Amino acid sequence: MEGRGQTPVGKLKNATKAAVKSALEDMSEFIGIMIDVAKDDESLDELLTELQIRVNALETYLTSPSLEWGDDTLALVFK
């Protein structure tokens, strides 16, 4: 069972990672649908393709969150 025996910080980290991943998957699906609709317009298709590439890069970037503590500040950092 996921989350069992974790610290509150660990649970927060996992919940944040899951929420961001879910949001990015939804956004990616939405953009995929937009691309299908826009196939008739070349310039729009090119724009949406570029947007999809950026979403994929963002999704890759945001799947490694970590909590960092320093100078009395707690930060959620995505690596």
TORTI-707398 format. One record per atom (N, C-alpha, C): atom name; x, y, z. Coordinates in steps of 0.05 Angstrom, whole numbers, plus 5000, padded with zeros to 4 digits. Layout:
BEGIN
<rec at="CA" east="X" north="Y" up="Z"/>
...
end
This chain:
BEGIN
<rec at="N" east="5017" north="4976" up="5000"/>
<rec at="CA" east="5000" north="5000" up="5000"/>
<rec at="C" east="5018" north="5025" up="5000"/>
<rec at="N" east="5014" north="5042" up="4980"/>
<rec at="CA" east="5031" north="5065" up="4977"/>
<rec at="C" east="5026" north="5085" up="5000"/>
<rec at="N" east="5047" north="5098" up="5010"/>
<rec at="CA" east="5044" north="5118" up="5030"/>
<rec at="C" east="5046" north="5108" up="5058"/>
<rec at="N" east="5044" north="5082" up="5062"/>
<rec at="CA" east="5046" north="5070" up="5089"/>
<rec at="C" east="5074" north="5072" up="5100"/>
<rec at="N" east="5077" north="5083" up="5124"/>
<rec at="CA" east="5102" north="5085" up="5137"/>
<rec at="C" east="5119" north="5109" up="5128"/>
<rec at="N" east="5106" north="5127" up="5112"/>
<rec at="CA" east="5121" north="5150" up="5103"/>
<rec at="C" east="5117" north="5173" up="5123"/>
<rec at="N" east="5136" north="5191" up="5122"/>
<rec at="CA" east="5134" north="5216" up="5138"/>
<rec at="C" east="5114" north="5234" up="5125"/>
<rec at="N" east="5103" north="5254" up="5140"/>
<rec at="CA" east="5085" north="5273" up="5127"/>
<rec at="C" east="5098" north="5288" up="5103"/>
<rec at="N" east="5124" north="5293" up="5105"/>
<rec at="CA" east="5137" north="5307" up="5083"/>
<rec at="C" east="5139" north="5288" up="5058"/>
<rec at="N" east="5144" north="5263" up="5063"/>
<rec at="CA" east="5144" north="5243" up="5041"/>
<rec at="C" east="5117" north="5240" up="5028"/>
<rec at="N" east="5096" north="5240" up="5044"/>
<rec at="CA" east="5069" north="5239" up="5034"/>
<rec at="C" east="5063" north="5264" up="5017"/>
<rec at="N" east="5071" north="5287" up="5027"/>
<rec at="CA" east="5067" north="5312" up="5012"/>
<rec at="C" east="5082" north="5311" up="4985"/>
<rec at="N" east="5106" north="5302" up="4985"/>
<rec at="CA" east="5122" north="5300" up="4961"/>
<rec at="C" east="5108" north="5282" up="4941"/>
<rec at="N" east="5099" north="5258" up="4950"/>
<rec at="CA" east="5086" north="5240" up="4931"/>
<rec at="C" east="5060" north="5250" up="4921"/>
<rec at="N" east="5044" north="5263" up="4938"/>
<rec at="CA" east="5019" north="5275" up="4930"/>
<rec at="C" east="5023" north="5297" up="4909"/>
<rec at="N" east="5043" north="5314" up="4914"/>
<rec at="CA" east="5049" north="5335" up="4895"/>
<rec at="C" east="5057" north="5324" up="4868"/>
<rec at="N" east="5074" north="5304" up="4869"/>
<rec at="CA" east="5084" north="5292" up="4844"/>
<rec at="C" east="5060" north="5280" up="4829"/>
<rec at="N" east="5042" north="5266" up="4843"/>
<rec at="CA" east="5019" north="5254" up="4830"/>
<rec at="C" east="5000" north="5275" up="4818"/>
<rec at="N" east="4996" north="5297" up="4832"/>
<rec at="CA" east="4978" north="5318" up="4823"/>
<rec at="C" east="4989" north="5332" up="4798"/>
<rec at="N" east="5015" north="5338" up="4798"/>
<rec at="CA" east="5027" north="5351" up="4775"/>
<rec at="C" east="5027" north="5332" up="4751"/>
<rec at="N" east="5034" north="5307" up="4755"/>
<rec at="CA" east="5034" north="5287" up="4733"/>
<rec at="C" east="5006" north="5284" up="4721"/>
<rec at="N" east="4986" north="5283" up="4738"/>
<rec at="CA" east="4958" north="5280" up="4729"/>
<rec at="C" east="4950" north="5305" up="4712"/>
<rec at="N" east="4957" north="5328" up="4722"/>
<rec at="CA" east="4950" north="5353" up="4707"/>
<rec at="C" east="4964" north="5354" up="4680"/>
<rec at="N" east="4989" north="5346" up="4679"/>
<rec at="CA" east="5003" north="5346" up="4654"/>
<rec at="C" east="4993" north="5325" up="4635"/>
<rec at="N" east="4984" north="5302" up="4645"/>
<rec at="CA" east="4973" north="5282" up="4627"/>
<rec at="C" east="4946" north="5292" up="4615"/>
<rec at="N" east="4930" north="5305" up="4631"/>
<rec at="CA" east="4905" north="5317" up="4621"/>
<rec at="C" east="4911" north="5338" up="4600"/>
<rec at="N" east="4930" north="5355" up="4605"/>
<rec at="CA" east="4937" north="5376" up="4586"/>
<rec at="C" east="4948" north="5364" up="4560"/>
<rec at="N" east="4964" north="5343" up="4563"/>
<rec at="CA" east="4975" north="5330" up="4539"/>
<rec at="C" east="4952" north="5318" up="4522"/>
<rec at="N" east="4933" north="5305" up="4535"/>
<rec at="CA" east="4910" north="5293" up="4521"/>
<rec at="C" east="4894" north="5315" up="4506"/>
<rec at="N" east="4889" north="5337" up="4520"/>
<rec at="CA" east="4875" north="5360" up="4508"/>
<rec at="C" east="4889" north="5371" up="4483"/>
<rec at="N" east="4915" north="5374" up="4485"/>
<rec at="CA" east="4931" north="5384" up="4463"/>
<rec at="C" east="4930" north="5364" up="4440"/>
<rec at="N" east="4931" north="5338" up="4446"/>
<rec at="CA" east="4929" north="5318" up="4425"/>
<rec at="C" east="4903" north="5320" up="4410"/>
<rec at="N" east="4881" north="5325" up="4424"/>
<rec at="CA" east="4855" north="5328" up="4411"/>
<rec at="C" east="4855" north="5354" up="4394"/>
<rec at="N" east="4867" north="5375" up="4404"/>
<rec at="CA" east="4869" north="5400" up="4389"/>
<rec at="C" east="4884" north="5396" up="4363"/>
<rec at="N" east="4906" north="5380" up="4364"/>
<rec at="CA" east="4922" north="5375" up="4340"/>
<rec at="C" east="4905" north="5360" up="4319"/>
<rec at="N" east="4890" north="5340" up="4328"/>
<rec at="CA" east="4873" north="5325" up="4310"/>
<rec at="C" east="4853" north="5344" up="4296"/>
<rec at="N" east="4841" north="5362" up="4311"/>
<rec at="CA" east="4822" north="5381" up="4299"/>
<rec at="C" east="4835" north="5400" up="4280"/>
<rec at="N" east="4860" north="5408" up="4286"/>
<rec at="CA" east="4873" north="5429" up="4270"/>
<rec at="C" east="4888" north="5418" up="4246"/>
<rec at="N" east="4886" north="5393" up="4239"/>
<rec at="CA" east="4901" north="5382" up="4217"/>
<rec at="C" east="4897" north="5396" up="4191"/>
<rec at="N" east="4875" north="5409" up="4186"/>
<rec at="CA" east="4869" north="5423" up="4161"/>
<rec at="C" east="4885" north="5449" up="4158"/>
<rec at="N" east="4894" north="5461" up="4179"/>
<rec at="CA" east="4907" north="5487" up="4178"/>
<rec at="C" east="4937" north="5482" up="4185"/>
<rec at="N" east="4954" north="5483" up="4164"/>
<rec at="CA" east="4983" north="5477" up="4168"/>
<rec at="C" east="4996" north="5494" up="4189"/>
<rec at="N" east="4992" north="5520" up="4189"/>
<rec at="CA" east="5006" north="5537" up="4209"/>
<rec at="C" east="4996" north="5531" up="4237"/>
<rec at="N" east="4971" north="5526" up="4240"/>
<rec at="CA" east="4960" north="5519" up="4267"/>
<rec at="C" east="4970" north="5492" up="4276"/>
<rec at="N" east="4972" north="5474" up="4257"/>
<rec at="CA" east="4983" north="5447" up="4263"/>
<rec at="C" east="5012" north="5449" up="4273"/>
<rec at="N" east="5027" north="5466" up="4259"/>
<rec at="CA" east="5055" north="5470" up="4267"/>
<rec at="C" east="5057" north="5482" up="4295"/>
<rec at="N" east="5040" north="5501" up="4301"/>
<rec at="CA" east="5040" north="5514" up="4327"/>
<rec at="C" east="5033" north="5494" up="4349"/>
<rec at="N" east="5013" north="5478" up="4344"/>
<rec at="CA" east="5004" north="5458" up="4364"/>
<rec at="C" east="5024" north="5436" up="4367"/>
<rec at="N" east="5038" north="5429" up="4346"/>
<rec at="CA" east="5059" north="5409" up="4348"/>
<rec at="C" east="5082" north="5419" up="4366"/>
<rec at="N" east="5089" north="5444" up="4362"/>
<rec at="CA" east="5109" north="5456" up="4380"/>
<rec at="C" east="5100" north="5457" up="4409"/>
<rec at="N" east="5075" north="5463" up="4413"/>
<rec at="CA" east="5064" north="5464" up="4440"/>
<rec at="C" east="5065" north="5436" up="4452"/>
<rec at="N" east="5059" north="5415" up="4437"/>
<rec at="CA" east="5060" north="5388" up="4447"/>
<rec at="C" east="5089" north="5380" up="4455"/>
<rec at="N" east="5108" north="5388" up="4439"/>
<rec at="CA" east="5136" north="5383" up="4445"/>
<rec at="C" east="5144" north="5396" up="4472"/>
<rec at="N" east="5134" north="5420" up="4476"/>
<rec at="CA" east="5141" north="5434" up="4501"/>
<rec at="C" east="5127" north="5421" up="4525"/>
<rec at="N" east="5102" north="5412" up="4521"/>
<rec at="CA" east="5088" north="5399" up="4543"/>
<rec at="C" east="5103" north="5373" up="4550"/>
<rec at="N" east="5111" north="5358" up="4530"/>
<rec at="CA" east="5126" north="5333" up="4535"/>
<rec at="C" east="5152" north="5339" up="4551"/>
<rec at="N" east="5166" north="5360" up="4543"/>
<rec at="CA" east="5191" north="5368" up="4557"/>
<rec at="C" east="5184" north="5376" up="4586"/>
<rec at="N" east="5163" north="5391" up="4589"/>
<rec at="CA" east="5155" north="5400" up="4616"/>
<rec at="C" east="5148" north="5376" up="4633"/>
<rec at="N" east="5133" north="5357" up="4622"/>
<rec at="CA" east="5125" north="5333" up="4637"/>
<rec at="C" east="5150" north="5317" up="4646"/>
<rec at="N" east="5170" north="5315" up="4628"/>
<rec at="CA" east="5194" north="5301" up="4635"/>
<rec at="C" east="5209" north="5316" up="4658"/>
<rec at="N" east="5210" north="5342" up="4656"/>
<rec at="CA" east="5223" north="5359" up="4676"/>
<rec at="C" east="5210" north="5357" up="4703"/>
<rec at="N" east="5184" north="5356" up="4704"/>
<rec at="CA" east="5169" north="5359" up="4729"/>
<rec at="C" east="5163" north="5332" up="4743"/>
<rec at="N" east="5175" north="5311" up="4734"/>
<rec at="CA" east="5169" north="5285" up="4747"/>
<rec at="C" east="5189" north="5278" up="4769"/>
<rec at="N" east="5207" north="5296" up="4777"/>
<rec at="CA" east="5226" north="5290" up="4798"/>
<rec at="C" east="5226" north="5311" up="4820"/>
<rec at="N" east="5204" north="5315" up="4834"/>
<rec at="CA" east="5204" north="5335" up="4855"/>
<rec at="C" east="5221" north="5327" up="4879"/>
<rec at="N" east="5232" north="5347" up="4893"/>
<rec at="CA" east="5246" north="5341" up="4918"/>
<rec at="C" east="5242" north="5365" up="4936"/>
<rec at="N" east="5242" north="5359" up="4962"/>
<rec at="CA" east="5239" north="5380" up="4982"/>
<rec at="C" east="5267" north="5388" up="4992"/>
<rec at="N" east="5273" north="5414" up="4992"/>
<rec at="CA" east="5299" north="5423" up="5000"/>
<rec at="C" east="5296" north="5444" up="5022"/>
<rec at="N" east="5313" north="5442" up="5042"/>
<rec at="CA" east="5311" north="5459" up="5066"/>
<rec at="C" east="5337" north="5474" up="5068"/>
<rec at="N" east="5336" north="5501" up="5071"/>
<rec at="CA" east="5360" north="5517" up="5075"/>
<rec at="C" east="5352" north="5545" up="5082"/>
<rec at="N" east="5368" north="5558" up="5099"/>
<rec at="CA" east="5363" north="5585" up="5108"/>
<rec at="C" east="5335" north="5589" up="5118"/>
<rec at="N" east="5325" north="5570" up="5134"/>
<rec at="CA" east="5298" north="5571" up="5145"/>
<rec at="C" east="5276" north="5572" up="5124"/>
<rec at="N" east="5281" north="5560" up="5101"/>
<rec at="CA" east="5262" north="5559" up="5079"/>
<rec at="C" east="5259" north="5531" up="5069"/>
<rec at="N" east="5234" north="5522" up="5067"/>
<rec at="CA" east="5228" north="5496" up="5055"/>
<rec at="C" east="5218" north="5501" up="5027"/>
<rec at="N" east="5231" north="5487" up="5007"/>
<rec at="CA" east="5224" north="5491" up="4979"/>
<rec at="C" east="5218" north="5465" up="4966"/>
<rec at="N" east="5198" north="5465" up="4949"/>
<rec at="CA" east="5192" north="5442" up="4932"/>
<rec at="C" east="5206" north="5447" up="4905"/>
<rec at="N" east="5226" north="5431" up="4899"/>
<rec at="CA" east="5243" north="5436" up="4875"/>
<rec at="C" east="5238" north="5413" up="4856"/>
<rec at="N" east="5233" north="5420" up="4831"/>
<rec at="CA" east="5230" north="5400" up="4810"/>
<rec at="C" east="5256" north="5397" up="4795"/>
<rec at="N" east="5266" north="5372" up="4794"/>
<rec at="CA" east="5292" north="5367" up="4780"/>
<rec at="C" east="5287" north="5347" up="4758"/>
end
